[in-house]
Each structure stands twice: as structure tokens, then as C-alpha cells.
Amino acid sequence: MRARQGVVVLGSTGSVGVSTLDVLAAFPERFEVVGLAARSDATRLQEQIDRFSPPYAALSATNGATVSGTVVIDNADPLLELATLEDADIVVIATTGHAAIPATLAALQAGKIVALANKETIVAAGAIVMPVARSAPGQLRPVDSEHAAIWQCLPGSLQVQRDVRKILLTASGGPFRGSTAEELRAVTVEQALDHPNWEMGARITIDSATLMNKGFEWIEAAWLFDCPIDLVQIVIHPQSIVHSMVEYDDGSIIAQLASHDMRLPIQYALTYPERPAGPARRLSLDDFAQLTFEAPDFNTFRAPKLARRAFELGGAYPAILSTADEYAVNAFIHRRIPFSEIMDLVEIALDAHVAGTDALTLDHIAEADRWTTALLDQRLRERGT
Ligand SMILES: NC(=O)c1ccc[n+]([C@@H]2O[C@H](COP(=O)([O-])OP(=O)(O)OC[C@H]3O[C@@H](n4cnc5c(N)ncnc54)[C@H](OP(=O)(O)O)[C@@H]3O)[C@@H](O)[C@H]2O)c1
């Protein structure tokens, strides 16, 4: 038996990927990096290869760039191959979008621990991934800080017990909390990318500003904890110190508090059930100076309502929600649409889809991705943007 656990990081060059490598570097006696994957950032991937010496790496969209000093996996789905490497005990899914859905499924089926940061996997493919995860209890570990918090507030598993009255999913409210619909029309890309508490990748930062991130997390919570979506209540908590809470029938509310540092939920997923000292910033009493909670404004920020609608419609709708949002966020970042139109594009895609009758498959999700992108491409072309 190997002394160290082998870890594969899919999306190693991104915000969660880099934080994951920080955690792994803090526990060299415990973990060994056996595979890294990025989309196209060959420079950063090469630095990581030089530092961690993984036996395998992959760049899924090379654009002619290459890396050396490792075996480069270059086939139709390098993420899937890395996720099922024999030496991989833990697979961290830190990619964006739907690219790692097949790899996540394959890793679970191959008996790996899956530390899942990529919420889009559960949003789009919860109906496919969660039955597999439930048949292999303990293998799926949430990394999203809110879901990691909920997991810690439940007694020992992802399953909510009968005496859970409510899951309180906290949200910072983003940089535009309290703004009116009129004020949102004038929001710039720079303002939307400036999150008050968290440093994250561009997509999730914009999703936090529109509250679509919370919409995704709402769906993610219902799937992960196997509960009705109504059991999950979104609460605005601007300080992002309480990462979520669980209310029980006897009136107790159990909360998880920590600094806003993704290295903590990542480490918890890697070292569970142990809690060794690691690199994450610790909370000090000053951080507690003020903790406030308020109700969300779903009229001005309608993303969570759209997410809920997609979840309730089921089938390919949540995949369309996720792809349309990714498309619209990119269009906003490239200044093709204003901030206030991001949700308009998402709604156009949800309204235009005609539901099929078959059970959801990975092919349906891939087809929904293509269909949504083509539809929104056409809409923006017609407008000349
Ligand atoms: N950032 C956070 O604090 C945070 C918190 C909770 C959950 N999450 C979730 O975690 C995921 C990652 O977020 P992030 O903020 O870390 O994103 P990010 O900074 O944009 O990084 C994305 C990573 O995925 C890689 N990637 C994207 N598509 C890929 C593909 N097809 N094949 C291989 N690699 C691919 C990127 O490679 P390149 O660098 O080469 O493009 C990059 O390494 C998202 O689902 C997000 O919602 C993030």
C-alpha cells in the first residue's frame, strides 16, 4: 500500500485549482500529486509540473502550446483518463462548465474520492451523478464553501435527517446588494468583477454579482442533500463568515463559521474526517464585530427564480440554464451585452427549449450545450452585437 494518497486536480490553473495545490503543498507527507489538467494555460501548468512533478498532465485546448517533464495525455477526453488513473485516490474537480461531468461520473464509478468544486456538474447532471454518488456513500465530498458548511452541520453524511427543518444557505449578496434594477443597468465589467469578499474565477464572480451563483447552489443543495428545494432557504449574510446553517426541529441552528478562504473547505474534503492545521486564514474575534442576516431581493435579482424554475422543469433545463448563463456572462465580459441582459439571455433559452420525454443522459446535456450556444449566437447576431 502507498504511504501517500494520490491526488488528481482537474482545473489546476484556476482559482480553486491553485488553492488546492496550496493545501497539497502543506501536507507533503500525506498527499502526492499524480495528475494535473488545465484548458489552455500552458505557462501556469508548466510551473505546476515543475513544482509538483506529476507523472501525468493534460491541456484540453492546447492551441499549439505544450508542456514537458511529464506524460501528456492527449486523447478525446483527457479529464476522464486522469480521473480514473490507477494511482489516483482523490480527484478534485475544479474546472468550470460541463467539461468534467463524464470524468466525475467515471471517478465515482472507479471508487475514487471526488472533491467537487464544480457546481455546474450537479446543476446540469444531478439526475445522473447523484444516483451514482448515493450508491457509493462517502465518495462525493462537496468543496463549495456553503455545501461544505452544510455537510459539517449534518451528523456525518450528506443525507438530511428527518429532524432537519431547514437548510439556511448563506449568500454575500455580491457587490450590488441593495441596488435597484435601474442602477444595475449601468454596472461595468470592472465593478462586477470586484467581489467584496472572495477572490474567484471570472465566471463565478459575475455569477455572484447576478446571484445566479446562489441559484446554482440552491439546486446543488437540493441534489447533494437529497431534499426538497423548499427545505433550502437563501439568506443574505454580507460578511461571508457564516458559510451556511442547518436548523433542526428542536429549534437549534448549527452554523459553520470560518474566514473566506477556499483552502479550508478544500482541505476538509481532502483530509476528512480529520482537521489538521493547514494554510487557510484563521478567524479572529475582530471578524465577528458584526454578523448580519437579511432576506434576498428576488425581484431585482431574478437569477435564483430562474434557477428554481429550471430545476423544477428538470430534464435538460438545468443544463440549458448553466450553459446560457456561461454564454451570457462571457458576452457581458466581452462587452457585447449589458449586465442587466445576462438574465434576459438565460430566460430566452429556457423559454425556447421544448422538453423531451426520455430520461436525461450525458448526450442530452452535450446536445443542450450545443443547442443553447447556437440559439444565443443567433440572437446576438440578429442584434448585430
Ligand atoms: N473560485 C472559487 O472560490 C469557487 C468557490 C466555490 C466553487 N467554485 C466552482 O469551482 C469551479 C472552478 O472555479 P474557479 O473560480 O476556480 O474557475 P477558474 O479560475 O476560471 O478556473 C477554471 C479552471 O478550469 C480549467 N478548465 C476550464 N475548462 C476546462 C476544460 N475543458 N478542460 C480542462 N480544464 C479546464 C481552467 O484552465 P485554464 O486556466 O487553462 O483556462 C482553469 O484551470 C467552478 O465550477 C466554480 O463555480 C469556485
The ligand as a Tripos MOL2 file, in Angstrom:
@<TRIPOS>MOLECULE
LIG
   48    52     1     0     0
SMALL
NO_CHARGES

@<TRIPOS>ATOM
      1 N1        -13.2730   30.1990   -7.1030 N.am      1 LIG1
      2 C1        -13.9500   29.8820   -6.0140 C.2       1 LIG1
      3 O1        -13.7100   30.4130   -4.9370 O.2       1 LIG1
      4 C2        -15.0310   28.8220   -6.0930 C.ar      1 LIG1
      5 C3        -15.7750   28.5360   -4.9360 C.ar      1 LIG1
      6 C4        -16.7290   27.5310   -4.9930 C.ar      1 LIG1
      7 C5        -16.9630   26.8410   -6.1640 C.ar      1 LIG1
      8 N2        -16.2610   27.1690   -7.2760 N.ar      1 LIG1
      9 C6        -16.5190   26.4260   -8.5140 C.3       1 LIG1
     10 O2        -15.3130   25.7780   -8.8790 O.3       1 LIG1
     11 C7        -15.1810   25.7360  -10.2950 C.3       1 LIG1
     12 C8        -13.8840   26.4310  -10.6890 C.3       1 LIG1
     13 O3        -13.9740   27.7980  -10.3440 O.3       1 LIG1
     14 P1        -12.7080   28.7700  -10.4430 P.3       1 LIG1
     15 O4        -13.1680   30.0550   -9.8740 O.co2     1 LIG1
     16 O5        -11.5160   28.0840   -9.8690 O.co2     1 LIG1
     17 O6        -12.5830   28.9060  -12.0300 O.3       1 LIG1
     18 P2        -11.3500   29.4750  -12.8680 P.3       1 LIG1
     19 O7        -10.4600   30.2880  -12.0140 O.co2     1 LIG1
     20 O8        -11.9320   30.0850  -14.0960 O.co2     1 LIG1
     21 O9        -10.5430   28.1530  -13.2630 O.3       1 LIG1
     22 C9        -11.0930   27.1660  -14.0950 C.3       1 LIG1
     23 C10       -10.0690   26.0620  -14.2690 C.3       1 LIG1
     24 O10       -10.6350   25.0450  -15.0880 O.3       1 LIG1
     25 C11        -9.8020   24.8410  -16.2410 C.3       1 LIG1
     26 N3        -10.6700   24.4130  -17.3220 N.ar      1 LIG1
     27 C12       -11.7910   25.0120  -17.7830 C.ar      1 LIG1
     28 N4        -12.3230   24.2760  -18.7800 N.ar      1 LIG1
     29 C13       -11.5270   23.1950  -18.9240 C.ar      1 LIG1
     30 C14       -11.5240   22.0800  -19.7970 C.ar      1 LIG1
     31 N5        -12.4510   21.9270  -20.7460 N.pl3     1 LIG1
     32 N6        -10.5470   21.1450  -19.6470 N.ar      1 LIG1
     33 C15        -9.5900   21.2870  -18.7130 C.ar      1 LIG1
     34 N7         -9.5270   22.3340  -17.8670 N.ar      1 LIG1
     35 C16       -10.4880   23.2690  -17.9840 C.ar      1 LIG1
     36 C17        -9.1160   26.1790  -16.4630 C.3       1 LIG1
     37 O11        -7.9400   26.0420  -17.2610 O.3       1 LIG1
     38 P3         -7.2310   27.3510  -17.9410 P.3       1 LIG1
     39 O12        -6.6280   28.1130  -16.7970 O.co2     1 LIG1
     40 O13        -6.2180   26.7740  -18.8360 O.co2     1 LIG1
     41 O14        -8.3250   28.1020  -18.6260 O.co2     1 LIG1
     42 C18        -8.7990   26.5220  -15.0040 C.3       1 LIG1
     43 O15        -7.7300   25.7320  -14.5480 O.3       1 LIG1
     44 C19       -16.4290   26.4260  -10.8520 C.3       1 LIG1
     45 O16       -17.3880   25.4560  -11.1430 O.3       1 LIG1
     46 C20       -16.8970   27.3070   -9.6930 C.3       1 LIG1
     47 O17       -18.2860   27.5390   -9.7340 O.3       1 LIG1
     48 C21       -15.2980   28.1250   -7.2570 C.ar      1 LIG1
@<TRIPOS>BOND
     1     1     2 1
     2     2     3 2
     3     2     4 1
     4     4     5 ar
     5     4    48 ar
     6     5     6 ar
     7     6     7 ar
     8     7     8 ar
     9     8     9 1
    10     8    48 ar
    11     9    10 1
    12     9    46 1
    13    10    11 1
    14    11    12 1
    15    11    44 1
    16    12    13 1
    17    13    14 1
    18    14    15 2
    19    14    16 1
    20    14    17 1
    21    17    18 1
    22    18    19 2
    23    18    20 1
    24    18    21 1
    25    21    22 1
    26    22    23 1
    27    23    24 1
    28    23    42 1
    29    24    25 1
    30    25    26 1
    31    25    36 1
    32    26    27 ar
    33    26    35 ar
    34    27    28 ar
    35    28    29 ar
    36    29    30 ar
    37    29    35 ar
    38    30    31 1
    39    30    32 ar
    40    32    33 ar
    41    33    34 ar
    42    34    35 ar
    43    36    37 1
    44    36    42 1
    45    37    38 1
    46    38    39 2
    47    38    40 1
    48    38    41 1
    49    42    43 1
    50    44    45 1
    51    44    46 1
    52    46    47 1
@<TRIPOS>SUBSTRUCTURE
     1 LIG1         1 GROUP 0 **** ****
